[in-house]
């Protein structure tokens, strides 16, 4: 699969139980990501075996059902992403465009992908929550991706972030205040557990209805095939919820005792007054 950026760094993360234990000397994160991405680009993100174009997505192939579903509306879509991920960059706008076309509307939630032992991921999660706190995330999402992926800005450093914010017409003082706020720091620290809650170990990933997870690594056309798969999962999620609601309603109705009819009122016999005839004298 071709990428829109010269240095793709999309990352498929192994499950934490299989990740190597951190050592005293580590390969720099960006170098490791670049090496991994090179292999991904060469392989072209080949389609999973058994997946054919034009067929409905298959459970266990193009999507997975979460072992522990998260309570959510059937129309909720969660995107787990990283600002320094090429495939997150490619997926972000098409997913937003798809969401804008939905009627009834869908709810899109964004979760920055972060692992506690990866400082850069944690820093970009912190940037997301700072922008979100100021209500700027929707407007500046593509600008952040462009700066990080295309222009190679390091927006994890306060000074650089301040300069970039000024260029975007954003009050850098407010942005840094949000960046340093206790609320943003708490949200950042909670991000890894939130990612784990949705059983996400690769980015980007999309979870629909709190039950079904897919990603460009699971579908035949990579990023291009992810949005159609999300659309299928949305329809599946809504239909499944409607069927469950109908079944619950039917069960409730069947469990109610039949309404008892009121006994018919017993009619009292009419009193027949005997007419006395006057005696003639």
C-alpha positions in Angstrom: 0.0 0.0 0.0 1.3 3.4 -0.9 1.5 6.1 1.7 1.0 9.8 1.4 4.1 10.7 3.3 7.7 9.9 2.7 8.5 8.4 6.1 5.6 6.2 7.2 5.7 5.1 10.8 2.5 3.2 11.3 3.0 0.7 14.0 1.5 -2.7 14.8 2.2 -3.2 18.5 2.6 -6.7 20.0 0.5 -7.6 23.0 2.2 -6.3 26.2 2.8 -9.9 27.3 5.0 -10.4 24.3 6.8 -7.1 24.3 10.5 -7.1 25.1 11.4 -6.0 28.6 12.8 -2.4 28.6 16.6 -2.5 29.0 19.1 0.2 30.0 20.1 0.9 26.4 17.2 1.2 23.9 17.1 1.9 20.2 15.6 5.4 19.8 11.9 5.2 19.2 11.9 7.0 15.8 14.6 4.8 14.4 12.8 1.6 15.5 9.5 2.9 14.0 11.2 3.9 10.7 12.7 0.4 10.4 9.4 -1.3 11.2 7.5 0.9 8.8 10.0 0.1 6.0 9.1 -3.5 6.3 5.4 -2.7 6.3 5.7 -0.6 3.2 7.6 -3.4 1.4 5.0 -6.0 2.4 2.3 -3.6 1.2 0.0 -4.5 4.0 -1.2 -7.6 2.1 -4.9 -8.6 2.4 -5.6 -11.3 5.0 -6.2 -14.8 3.7 -9.7 -15.4 2.7 -10.7 -11.8 2.4 -12.2 -11.1 -1.0 -13.2 -7.8 -2.5 -17.0 -7.2 -2.6 -17.8 -9.6 0.2 -19.1 -8.7 3.6 -16.3 -8.4 6.2 -15.7 -11.7 8.1 -15.4 -11.9 11.9 -11.9 -12.9 12.9 -10.5 -11.7 9.6 -11.5 -8.1 8.8 -12.7 -7.4 12.3 -12.6 -8.8 15.8 -15.3 -9.0 18.4 -14.0 -7.7 21.8 -13.7 -10.4 24.4 -15.0 -7.8 26.9 -17.4 -5.4 25.2 -17.5 -1.8 26.5 -20.9 -0.4 27.3 -21.7 2.0 24.5 -24.3 3.2 22.1 -24.5 1.0 18.9 -23.8 4.2 17.0 -20.6 5.1 18.9 -17.3 4.9 16.9 -14.0 5.1 18.8 -10.8 5.9 16.9 -7.5 5.1 18.5 -4.7 7.0 16.8 -1.2 8.6 17.1 -0.2 12.0 15.7 3.1 10.5 14.4 1.5 7.6 12.6 1.2 7.7 8.8 -1.9 5.5 8.6 -3.6 7.4 11.4 -3.0 10.5 9.3 -4.5 8.9 6.2 -7.6 7.5 8.1 -8.5 10.6 10.1 -10.2 12.8 7.5 -12.0 10.0 5.6 -13.4 8.7 8.9 -14.6 12.2 9.8 -16.2 12.7 6.3 -18.0 9.3 6.6 -19.3 10.3 10.1 -20.6 13.6 8.7 -22.8 11.7 6.2 -24.5 9.5 8.7 -28.2 10.0 9.5 -29.0 9.5 12.3 -25.6 10.8 13.4 -22.9 8.8 14.9 -20.7 9.7 17.9 -17.0 9.8 17.2 -14.6 9.5 20.1 -10.9 9.8 19.8 -8.4 8.1 22.0 -4.7 8.9 21.6 -2.7 5.6 21.5 -0.1 5.6 24.2 2.0 3.1 26.0 3.4 4.2 29.4 7.1 3.4 28.5 7.0 5.4 25.3 7.5 9.1 26.1 6.8 10.4 22.6 3.4 8.6 22.5 2.5 10.0 25.9 3.6 13.5 24.9 1.3 13.4 21.8 -1.5 12.1 23.9 -0.9 15.1 26.2 -1.1 17.4 23.1 -4.4 15.9 22.1 -6.0 16.4 25.5 -4.7 20.0 25.7 -6.2 20.8 22.3 -9.4 19.0 23.2 -9.7 21.0 26.5 -9.6 24.2 24.5 -12.1 23.0 22.0 -9.5 23.1 19.2 -8.9 19.4 18.4 -11.5 19.2 15.6 -10.2 22.3 13.9 -6.5 21.6 14.3 -6.3 17.8 13.9 -5.2 17.9 10.3 -2.8 20.8 11.0 -1.1 18.7 13.7 -0.8 15.7 11.4 0.6 18.0 8.7 3.2 19.6 11.0 4.3 16.3 12.5 4.2 14.0 9.5 4.9 16.3 6.5 7.0 19.0 8.0 8.6 16.9 10.8 7.9 19.3 13.7 8.5 17.9 17.1 5.4 19.1 18.9 6.3 17.3 22.1 8.5 20.2 23.2 6.8 23.3 24.8 8.9 25.8 23.0 8.3 24.3 19.6 4.6 23.8 20.4 4.4 27.5 21.4 5.9 28.6 18.0 3.6 26.3 16.1 0.5 27.5 18.0 1.4 31.1 17.1 1.6 30.2 13.4 -1.9 28.6 13.7 -3.4 31.8 15.2 -3.8 30.0 18.5 -3.0 31.7 21.8 0.1 29.8 22.8 -0.2 30.9 26.4 -3.6 29.3 26.7 -2.4 26.1 25.0 0.6 25.7 27.3 -1.6 26.4 30.3 -3.8 23.6 29.2 -0.8 21.4 28.4 0.4 21.9 32.0 -3.0 21.7 33.7 -3.6 18.9 36.2 -6.7 17.8 34.2 -4.7 17.2 31.0 -1.9 15.4 32.9 -4.5 13.1 34.5 -6.1 12.3 31.2 -2.7 11.6 29.7 -1.8 9.2 32.5 -5.1 7.4 32.0 -4.8 7.1 28.2 -2.9 3.7 28.2 -5.6 2.1 30.4 -8.3 3.5 28.1 -6.6 2.0 25.1 -6.3 -1.3 26.9 -10.0 -1.2 27.7 -10.8 -1.4 24.0 -8.2 -4.2 23.5 -6.2 -2.1 21.0 -2.6 -3.1 20.3 -2.2 -1.5 16.9 -2.8 1.9 15.5 -4.9 3.2 14.1 -7.8 1.0 15.2 -11.5 1.7 15.2 -14.1 0.2 17.6 -17.8 0.3 16.7 -20.5 0.0 19.3 -18.1 -1.0 22.0 -18.0 -4.5 20.5 -16.3 -4.7 17.1 -12.7 -3.6 16.3 -11.0 -3.2 12.9 -7.9 -1.6 11.5 -6.0 -1.1 8.3 -3.9 -4.1 9.2 -7.0 -6.4 9.0 -8.8 -5.3 5.8 -7.7 -6.1 2.2 -7.3 -2.5 1.1 -5.6 -1.1 4.2 -6.7 2.4 5.0 -8.9 2.6 1.9 -10.8 -0.5 3.1 -11.2 0.5 6.7 -14.0 3.1 6.3 -16.3 0.6 4.4 -15.6 -2.0 7.1 -16.5 0.5 9.8 -19.7 1.3 7.8 -20.6 -2.4 7.7 -19.9 -2.7 11.4 -22.1 0.3 12.2 -25.1 -1.3 10.4 -24.4 -4.6 12.0 -24.2 -3.0 15.5 -27.4 -1.0 15.0 -29.3 -4.1 13.7 -28.0 -6.2 16.5 -29.1 -3.7 19.1 -32.5 -3.4 17.5 -32.9 -7.2 17.5 -31.8 -7.4 21.2 -34.3 -4.6 22.1 -37.2 -6.4 20.3 -36.3 -9.7 22.0 -36.2 -8.0 25.4 -39.6 -6.4 24.8 -41.1 -9.7 23.7 -39.6 -11.4 26.8 -41.0 -8.8 29.1 -44.4 -9.0 27.4 -44.4 -12.8 27.8 -43.6 -12.6 31.4 -46.5 -10.4 32.4 -49.5 -12.2 33.7 -52.6 -12.1 31.5 -54.9 -9.3 32.4 -57.8 -10.6 34.5 -61.2 -9.7 33.3 -63.5 -8.2 35.9 -66.4 -10.5 36.7 -69.6 -9.5 35.1 -71.9 -7.6 37.5 -74.7 -9.8 38.8 -77.9 -8.2 37.8 -80.4 -7.9 40.6 -83.9 -9.2 39.7 -86.3 -6.5 39.0 -88.9 -6.0 41.6 -92.3 -6.3 40.0 -94.9 -4.3 41.8 -98.3 -5.9 41.9 -101.0 -3.6 40.9 -103.9 -3.7 43.2 -107.2 -3.2 41.7 -109.6 -1.1 43.6 -112.6 -3.1 44.8 -115.9 -1.8 43.7 -118.3 -1.2 46.4 
